[in-house]
């Protein structure tokens, strides 16, 4: 008899990255919670939980794969997301500094083209 199990998630998020809805950049992150699946599950469903990270801008889309089948793959997936976090945080900090720098500059009017 098949078990009816409601899928639980550790993370299930979808965000639009631009304030203007005309520009549909997005991020989707999903990590299924497999902790409720028994260790002796005959299909080892706990080993195949959904893990997904997708980023899209207005023209392109990229998906990142996080293998979890073996201990080595799990360690590599954790390393991968940690490296991505480090890079994103460095970019955020640099953009924040650049925004403050540019906002502090005197404003000049652009010359109109005739």
Secondary structure, DSSP 8 states (H G I E B T S, - for coil): -------EEEEEEEEE-SSSTTS--EEEEEEEE-TTS-TT-TT-GGGG--EEEEEE-SS-EEEE----SSHHHHHHHHHHHHHHHHHHHHHHHHHHHHHHHHHTS---------
